[in-house]
């Protein structure tokens, strides 16, 4: 799991307690702002309110630089002054819960999609009723699904990421199309005494290992990750996926507690392992190491299915506390147009969530980007409901028991689901 996602997961669990207290207070504000926008849009189309000015929050880095550039264009076109401030995306929902009522919060803010459930329950965001069907057709389904909650679209997607297979071209002439090929390669390549392994990934993290479970029909929550009453981590598909996962210890005979992201990246860069699972966030390190590598979608599973990776979606959201909902929604829509998402990719190299960008020269010429985008077709958004915070620890313990101790997957996964259900009930 990327450091970015890990921090996001931890903060999501903590955010819920703070936001719950804000939900009742802010419901009226959200409704009033929504009604105001609907009236304005119905009378004159989506145009900025007279005297509108906006505050936008985004993480420091190239994504902040991008929004500053968009803000300049927006002001020239619509006459609305936009101030862009550096606020970490993983902190924006928590910060809005306090700054919004004080009248100093952002009108538009960036956040990872797994914070959306908490934000909606606290009444902090307005729905995205700007995108019409023609616009939605150009955006990846998984991106739209990730920034929706309870069937309602809220976010304006800016980026999507998932993980895929990195492989060393000096060791593998081409990417293995199936896990069977990777297993066969390991039989001649592996040298455990010298810590040389054909394939590595973060076994003990549900984030990456989920691809094995889901590829056999497992899932975290039902109804596209929204039904906490339906946990699929111990269904027949998850058990079958875990059984195959367990068999891979034959080619990676290391306990899960001795494997982490830094170790995996180090082994790959040093030429100790031929293939790893990783996300776009590794590209800079691998490029700096001068490695001759490629990226490919995850290999097919023995059942012939594609592994279904978890994906994360970055998006802009409109605050329910904004005094200028029309201007705020117009800015969020403007910033996520095809023209600006192309510019965002040029500046950030973060994968675009628009499927109509596959034909853009900057994407078509980048084989690695195409590989990640191909894998996103088989990805599912990480559940954004607050109950997801109860999943990681029991799931991680179950994976460790299956991998390290060779315990029966069905029994172990059933116990993990019981623990998750208990934790969810305790917080109601």
N, C-alpha and C positions, 0 to 999 in steps of 0.2 A: 504494500500500500504506500502511496506517495506520502511524504511528510505533510503536504497540503491537505490531503484527504484525512489523515490521521488527526490532525489538529481540528479539522472541521467536525469530525465525529465527536471528539471530546467536548468541543464547545457546544455542539447541538444538545448534548445531554444536559449541560449546565444551563443553557439558555431557557429551557422550557419553564423552569421554576420561576424565573423572573418575569417571563412574558405572560404567564397565566394570570397574574394579578392585573395586567393591563387590558385584558380582553374585554371585560365588561365596560370599562371606562371609555374605550375607544370605539365601540360598536356604533355609537351615535355619530361620531366623527366620520367614520368610514361611509356610513349610509348617506350623510349629508353631502360629502364630497362626491360620491357616486351620483347622487341625484342632480347635483349642480352640473356635472359634466354631461350627463345624459340630456339635460335641458339645453345646454349650450350647443352640444353636437347636433341636436335635433333642429335647432333654429338656424345655425350658420355653418355647419360642418365643423371638423376638428381644427379650430384656430386658437392661438394663444389668447388668454384673457388680457384685457387692457391693463397695462402696467405690470405684466407678469415678469417675475425674475425667479431663477431657479438655483438651488444648491444641490450638487450631485456628489455622491461619495463613491470612491473607487480605490482599490488597493494601489499602493505605491509601486511604480514600475512602468513598463511599456503600456500596460492597459490604462494607466492614469494618463500617460502622454496621449494616447489615442483619444480619450474622452475630452481632453483639453482641445485637441484639434477639431473634434466634432463640435464642441461648444462654440468655437470661433465661427465655423461654417453656419451653425444654427442661428447665431446672433445676426450674421450678415443677411441670412435669408428671412428670418422672422422678427428681427428686432428685439429679441428677448435676451437679456444678459444672463449668462450661465456661469456660476462659480463652481469649479471642480476641486474638491478637497480630498486629501489622502486619508482614507479610513479603511483598514483591512476588511476585505469582504466577509471574512469569518466573524467579524465583530459588529457588522453594520446592523443586524437585526436587534442585538442586545442594546446597542447605542441608541437606536431609534426608539426603543421602548421607554427610555428616559428623556431623550432630547426632543422627541416628537411632542409630548404634552407640554414641554417647556417652550415650544415655539422656535426651537433652534435646530430641529432635525432636518435631514435632507428631504428634498422633494422627490428625487430619484436616487436610488442606491443600488449597488452591485452586491450580490450574495450568491453563495453556492445553493443549488436547488434543494439540498437536504435540510436547509434551514426554513424552507417555505412553510412546512406544516406548523411550526411554532409561530411564524409570523402571521399566518392566517388565523390561527386560533386566538391570537392576541389582538386581532383586528387592525394590524399595522399596514396592510397593503390593499390597494385597489385592484380590481380585476383588469386584465388586458382585454378590453372590448373594442380595440382598435384594429387588430388583425382580422381581415375578412378571409373567406375561404381561399381565394386566389393566393393570398400571402401565405397562408398556412400550408398550402400545397408545396411551397418551395422550401419549407423547413422540415428537418428530420422529425419523424414521428416520435422517436425517443426523446428528442429535445423538447417538443411540445408536451409530451407526457410528463417529463421531469419537472416542468415549471407550471404544471396544473395541480390542483388540489380539489378532491371531491368533485371531479368533473368540470371544474371551472379553471379557465386559463388566467394566470396572473402574470407570469414573467414574460420578458422580451429577451429571448436567448441570444447570448453573445459568443459562447464557445461550448464545445463538448469535448470530453476526453474519456478514453478508456485505455485498456492495456492490450498489447499484442505480443508477438514473438520477435525478439531480437536474435539474430544469428550471425556468427562469425564466418565470413565468406572464405577464409583460409582453411577452415575446418569442415564446413558444409558448403558444397558447391551451389546448392540451392536450398531454399527453405523446405523443411519437411512438411509434406502435405497432410500427414496423419501422425498420430501419436505412435502407431506401430512402427513407422519409419524411424522415429526418434528413439524408440526402445531398441530397435535393431542396431542403430548407430552406436548407442551407448555400450553395447556388448563388446565392441572393439575399441572404443575410445576411453571408457572409464578406467581410472587408475586411482582407487581410493587411497592407497598408501601415499601418493603424491598429491592428494586432494585435487584430483582432476575428474570432473563430472560432465557428462554430455548436456545435462539440462538442470536448471535450478529455477525455483520461484519461491515466493514467501508462503510456504506450506501452511503455517499456523495462522495466517490472516484470512478471514473469511472473504475479504475484498477480492483477492486474486483466486483463491480456491473455489469461490462460488461458481466459477466458470465450469468446473467439473460437475458440480451438483446440478446446476441449471441445464447443462447440456443433455442430461438424462431425464429432465422433467421436474427437477426440484425448484423451489422458489422460497423466498423469505416470507412475504405476506401475499395473500390472495388479492384478486381484483387489481392486478397491476401494481401491487405493493401498497395498497390502501386499506386492506381489510386485516386489522391486527387480530381479529378473531379466527383467522385462517392462516396458520403457520405451516409452511410446506417443507421445512427443513428436515422432517423425518418421514416424508412420504416415500413411496416406492422409488421414485426417480432420484431423490436425494441419497437414499441408501445405495442404489446402484452406482451413482456417481462417486460416492465415498468409497465403495469397494474398489472401483478402478483406481481412484486416487491412492488408496492404500497399497495397491500393487506396484505403484511407481517408486516405492521405497527401495525396490530392487535395483533401480538405477540411480537413486539419490539416497544412499544409506547414511543420512545425517539426521539427528533429532531436530525437531522444529525449533526448539529454543536456541539452536546453534546456527539458525539461518535468519538473517534480516536483510533489509533493503541494501544497506551499506556493504554487507558481505557479498551479496549477490552481484552488485555492480562492480565491486573490486575483483571478484573472480572473473567476470566477463572481460573487463578491461585488461587484466593480466593474462588472458588467454587460458585460464584454468577451466573454463566452462564454455561450451560451444553455443549454447542457446539459453536464453532466459526470458521470463515474462516481465514486461515493464511497460511504462507509459511514456507519453511524449516528453515528460519532464526529465527523462534520462538522456535525451538526444545531445544536449549541450556537453555533458560529461563525456559521453562516448566520442563525440566529435573532437573534443579537446585532447582525447587520448590518441587520436589518429588511427583509430581502429577501422579496418575494412569490414563493414558490417551491412546487414540489410534488415528490414522490418517486414514482417508478413502477418496476415491474420493468424489467429491461433489454429493449430492443426486440428483436423477432424478427429473426433473421438471414435473408439471402437464400434460404437453403435451407428456410425456414419453421420452423426449430427455435428453441427458447429457448436463449440463451447460458447455459452452465452455469458459474456463478461458484464460486469457492472460498469455503468457510466456515470459521469458527473457532468452537470450542466451549470455553466455560469450564466447569469442573466441580470438584466436590469429590472427593477421593480419600482412602482410608483407608491409613495407613502400615502396612507389615508389621511395624514395630517396636513398634506400640502394645501396651500391656499390657491394654487393654480393647477388644478387637475388636468385641464385641457392642455396647457403648455407642457406639463410634466409628461403626459402620455404621448404627446406629439414628439417631444425630445427622445423618449425611449424608443419610439417607433422609427424616428429619423436615424438614430444611432445604430439600429439593427437592420437597416435597409441593405440590400445586396451591395450597393456601392460602398457603404461604410464598413460592412463586414469584410469585404475584400481588403480595404485599407487596414482594418484591425488585424487581419492575418499577416499582412506585410509587416506591421509594427510589432506584433506580439508572437507570431508563429504558433498561436493557440488554434486548435482545429476549429474550423467554422461549422456552425450547426445548420447551415443551409445546404441542402442537397443540390441546389442549382449552381453551386460554386464548383462542382466537380469538373466543369468544363473550363474553368478559369485557368489561363496559362500558368499562373504561379502555383496552382495546385497540381495540374496535369504533369508538370515538370518535376514534381517532388514525389518520388516513389515511396518514401517513408510516410508522408502525409496520406497518400492514397491507401496505403496498407492500413493505417489506423482508421481512416474513414470507412474502409471496407469492413473492419471489425465492428465499427459502431452499428452496422446493419444487424448484427447479432448481439447487440448489447441491450441491457435493460437499465433504466435509471435506478440508482440506489433509492430505496424507499425514503420518502421525505416526511412521513408521519412521525410524531414524537416518540412513538413506541419503538422505533428503530434503535434508540439508545440502549434498550434492554437486550439487544441481540448480540452485540459484539463479544462480550466476555464469555457467556455460556457457549457460543459457537466456537470461539477460539479454544476453550478448554476441551470441547468435543473433538475438534480436529487434532489437538495434541494427543488425546487418548487413542484416537484411531491410528495416527501416524507413529507415535513414539512407542505406545504400549500394545499395538496390534489388537486393540479391543474391537468387539463386534460392532460395526457401524450402526446397525439398526437399534441396538440397545443404547449406544452412546448418544445418538441423535435424538432418540425419544426422550432421554433424560434432559438433554439440552432444551428441547421444546418445552418440557414441563417447567424448567427453571425460568425460561423466558415468560411463559404464561403467568407464573407466580409473581414475577417482578412487575408485569403489566398490571395485574390485579391489585398489587400493593399500592400502586400510584394512583388508582382511581378514587 
